[in-house]
Amino acid sequence: MQNFDVDILVSGGGVAGLTAAAVFGTAGFRVLCVDPAPPVTERDAEGSDLRTTAFLQPAQALLEKAGLWARVAEDAAPLQIMRIVDAGGDTPTPRMVKDFNAADISDRPFGWNLPNWLLRREFMARLDELPNVEFRPGTGTKSVFTREAMARVGLSDGTSVTARMVIAADGRNSPVREAIGIKVKTTRYGQKALAFAVTHPIPHENVSTEIHRSGGPFTLVPLPDYHGMPSSAVVWMERGPEVMRLAGLPDDEFEAAMTERSCSLFGPLKLASRRTVWPIISQLAERMNGERVALVAEAAHVVPPIGAQGLNMSLGDMRVLLELAEAAPERLGDRQMLDTYHRRRHTEVHARVTGIDLLNRASMIESRPLRNLRAAGLNAIYSLAPVRKTMMQMGLGARG
């Protein structure tokens, strides 16, 4: 019988990879998680990830099961209302405001927002609590060799690890995916996103606000108060050259520009962090599995940051993998299990990537007639209560 060093090797130590290690470690599997870059776990440290993640209801349940939610619940800002603002007129002022309230479909918020740097810190601490999990930061995946019965992974520290299953959570340029030859389809929009935190005098009241004009949405997502002031995380999507221009502005000019782009809904916005720039693409792998390998998160699918879908789709991947692994632990990583995983996830993931692609293209519209059409579409969706509720339920990803 094959002797395995671990049950599961997780390649990637971002939020998704750390979550996978905790999920399977808590379930009793022996897990090794590796990442070539040691995580930055302090808010203002160089290289920290200032983006935030909104965990929707199904994702929160998975974090709770993995012992992760208890570590972050105090810092989570609830998202009770998703507010869509159309500001596509001649001036950047609201001409239509529609609220999607979680109370219409649930007795809980849509989700809870948390900073990525804090998630990494607390998820690493959870892995330290699990005796059957090892996290090896500063070590990357160099090679992947698979056979029907096992996978052998060569690591950058010179060691070789045998595993029953490899989970590729190593990003949009996944070394594991490339090593096993799975192709991806990539869509580029000519967009980038600025991610940063702000304070503002008008409280957000647990409302996530997405403002549409042209170039892409300007989204403010609630955070806990910062230095005694209401605070939000901002993702500002625009054409690439415009993002680089904005990124280079002095703070006072940038604050004036973002206050105008926010339609001054929260009063004057003040920077509460440095600005970081992220590329915007859509990407979908042809398959979500290979021999002894499961692709999850951005190794399998990448979407623009609209509707809090990205990491929540990733946790949908992990829910299905965990269900299959717990139902038949003896089949962990075999062809039947991973083919089933692909079938259960790929169709839904493809549909969500396509839907978010369409939403992003609509948000980029610059011509006035098409912006008017976009506003009319939003009004039509909102006016039909059954359609509105269905859209909210689909957004939660409860069927993932």
N, C-alpha and C positions, 0 to 999 in steps of 0.2 A: 504494500500500500504506500502511496506517495506521502512523504512527510513534508508538510508545508511550514514555512517560517511563520506565516500569518494566514488568516482566512481572507482578509481584504487589505489590499494596498490602495490607499487614496492618494492620487497624484494631484497636488494642489492644496495650498493652505490658506486660500481666501475664505470669505464667509461661507461659500458653498462647500468647499472641501472640509473645513472645520466642522460644519454642520453634519456632513456625511459621516465623518469619523465619530462624532458624538452619537449620532443616531444608531449606527451599527455597533458601536462599543457598548452603549447602554443596553442593546438587545443581546449582548453576550458574545459577540464575535470578536476575535483577535484582530486588531486593526493597527496598521502602520500608516501614518499620514506624513507626506514629505512635501516640501516646497523649497525652491532654490533661494527665495528671498525671505529673510526673517521678517515677520509681520511688524508693522509700526502700530503701536497700541496706545499712543498718546495723541490727543487732539491737535496740539500745536507743533508736534514734532515734524521735521522735514520728511516728506514722503507719505504723510498720513493720508488716508482716504477720507475726504471730507464729504463724500456722498452719504446719503442715508438710505435705509431700506424700510419700506412699509410692509410689515408682515400682515397679510390678510388672514381671515379667520382660520381657514384650513392649515395655513403655515404655522400659526400660533399653536395649534393643537399638536403638530409634530414636534415643535420646539419643547412643548411641555412634556411630551412623552420621552424626549431625549435628555431631560434634566437641564435644559438650557434656559427655558423661560424664567425660572425662578431667579436666575442670575441677572436678568436684564429688565424685569417687569417694572421696577421702580423708576427706571429711566425712560420708559416707553411713553410717547405722547399719543393718546387715542385719536383716531380719525373718525369722527362721527358723521361729518358731512363732506361730500365731494362737490365742490362748487366749480362750475364751468362758466367762464366769462368770455363773451365774444366782444372784442375791442377792434373789430375789423373795419371801422368807419374811417373817415378822413383824419381823425385825430385819435390818439391812444386813450380813449375814454370808454367805459363800459356802455354798450348799447343793448346787451342782453345778458342776464345773470340767471343761471338755473342751478338749483340745489338738488343733489341726490342724497337723501337722508337714510342712513342705515336703519333707522327706526321703522322704515317702510317694509323692511324684509327681515329684521332681526332685533333681538333685545340687546345686542352687543354692537360695538363700533364695527365699521368696515375692517379696520386693522389698527396697527400701532406702529409708530415711526421711531426708528433708532439709528444713531450714527454708526457708520461702518467701522470706524476705528474702535469704538466701544464694543461692538459685537466681536471683533477679533480678540480683544483683551479678555472678555468674559468667556468666550467659547474656548479659548486656550486654557483658561482656568478650569473649565469643566473637564477638558481632556486630562488634565493633571489629576483629577479625582478618580479616573477610571484606570484600574490596574491592568486591564487588558488592551489599553490603547497607548501607543507611543506617537508623539509628534516630533518630527525631526526637521526643524527649520534650518535653512542654509544648505539643504540637500535636495537636489532635483532628480528627475527621471531622465536617464541617458539612453536607455534601450529597453525594448519590450519584445520578448520572445514568447510565443504562445504555442501550446499544443492542446489537443482535445481535453487533457486531464489537468492542465495547470498553466500558469503564466510565470515566467521568470523575468524579473525587472532589474536592470542594472542601474545603480544609483551613482550620482556624481561624487560620492565619498568613497567610491571604489568597491562597495559591497554589492552583493547580488541577493535578491529576495525572491522566494517562491511564494505564490499566493493562489488561492482558489479563484479569486475574482479581483480584477483591477477596476477601480472607479476613476475615470478620467474627469477630474474637476479642475483641470489645469488651463482653463481660459480659452478665449476665441482662437488663439494660435496653438492649441493643445499639442504638445509633443507626443503624447500617447496616441491621439487620433491620427497624427501624421505617420507615426511608426507603424500603425496597423492598416494604413492606406484607405481610410474613409474620407471621401471627398465632401466638400461643403459648397453651398451656393451662397455667395455674398452679394448684398445690395448696398451700394454706397450712395449717400444722399447729398454729399457736398456740405454736410452739417458738422458742427461741433457743439459741445455743451459746456457751459461754465457751471461749476458746482461750488457752492460756498454757503456760509451761514450769515444770517442777518439778525438784527434786532429792530423792533418797530414799536411805536407808542400805542398803536391800536391792537388789542389782544386778538389772537387768531381764533379763539373759542373752539378749538379742535376742528377747524374747518381747513381742509386741503383745497387750495385755490389754483386752478389751471386757467391761465389767461391766454387767449388765442388772438393773434393779430396777423403776422406773416413771419416767415423764416423758421417758425417752430414755437411751441408753447413756452410760456414763462410760468413756472410752477413753484408755489410756496407750500411747503409741507410742515405742519406743526412740529416744533421741538419744545422740550421743557424750557422754562425761563433761563436766560443767561445774564449773569450779573444784575439780577433784579428786573430785567426787561423781558417782555414777550419776545420769543425768538422763533425763527423758521429756517428750514433748509431750503435753498433755492437751486433749481436746475433751469438754466436759461439757454434754450436751444436757438441757434441762428445759423446762417450760412457761415462756412469756415472763415473767410476773410473778415467778416464782421465780428466773429468771436475773438479773433486774434487782435483786432483793433480795440475791442472792449477790454480784453485782458491786459492791454498795455496802458490803459488810462490811469492817471493819478486817482487816488482813492476818492477825492471829493467829486471829480468829474464822473467817475464810475457810479458813485452813490446817486448823483443827480439823474444819470441815465437809467439806472435800475428803478428808481422811484417813479420816473415817467412811464417806463415799460410796465410797471405794476399797477398803473392807473391810479396811483396814490391811495389804493384801497386800505393800506395799513399805516398811512402817514409816511413821513420820510424814513426810508430804509437806511440803516447803517451797517457797514460791513462788520461781522463778528468773527471773521476768519480770513485766511488768505484765499485767493481765487485759484481754482484748478480747472484744467481744460481736458475734456474727454472726447474722443472721436465717436461719431454716431453711425452705426451700420445695422443692417439686419443680416442674419446668417443662420443657415439651417444645414445640419449634417444630413447626408443621404440616408444614413442609418444611425441608430442610437446604440448599436451594439456591434461587437466583433467577437472573435473567439476569445472567451474568458474576460472580455472587456465590456463595461457599460459606460457610455458617455452620458454625463449629466451637466446641467448648468450651461455655461458659455462654451464648453467644449462641444455641446450638442446644438445650442440655439442662442442667438443674440438678438435682442430687440431694442429699439429706442426706448428711453425712459418715459413711457406714457402709460398711465393707468396702473402703476405699481405691479406690472406683470413679470418683470425679469426674474428676480430671485424667487418669486412665488411659483413660477413655472418650474424652476430648479427644484424647489422643495416638493412639487408634484412628482418630479422624477424620483426623488428619494422615497416618497411615500409608497409608490408602486414597487420599487426595488425591495423595500423593507417588507411589504406584504408578501411578495414572492419568496423572499429568503426565510421569513418566519413560517410560511406555510409548508415549506419543504427544505429544511436546512441542509439535508444531504445533497440537494441539487444545486447548492450555491455556486453560481458562476457557470453552470453547464449550458449547453446549447439550448435546451428546452426553456430553461428559465430566462435566458437573455433574449431569445426570440420572442417570448411572451412579453417581456418588458418592452421591446421595440414596438410590437403591435399595439400594446395598450397606451403607449405614449406618443408615438410619432404622428398619428393622424391629428390628435388634439393639438400638439405643439405646432404642426404645420398650419392649422387653422388659426391659431393665435398669432403666429408670426405674420401670416397674411393679413389678418385684421389690424394688427398694430402698424404694419406697413401702410395700409390705407389711411389710418388715422393720422400718421405722421405726414403723409403726402398732403392730406387735407389741411393740416396745421401750417404747412409751408406756403400755402397759396398766397400769391401777391396781388393778382388782379382783383379789382374791386367787385366785378360781377360774380366771380367765383367765391369771394369771401361772403357775399350776400347769400349765395346758395348754401354755403357751409352753415351760416346762421339759421337759415330756414330749416335745414336738416336737423339741427340741434333742437329747434323749437318743436318740430314734428315729433321727434323721439320723446321729448319731455311731456308733450301734451297728451300722449296715449299712456295712461297709467300701467296697463299690462305690459306694454313694450318697455317702459321705463324700469319696471320691476325685473323683467327678464334680463335686461342689460346689466342691472346691478348684480343679479345673481350670477350671471356669466362672468362678470368682472371679478367676483370673489374667487372664481375658479373652483367652486365646491365640487365639481365633477372630476377635478384632476386627480 
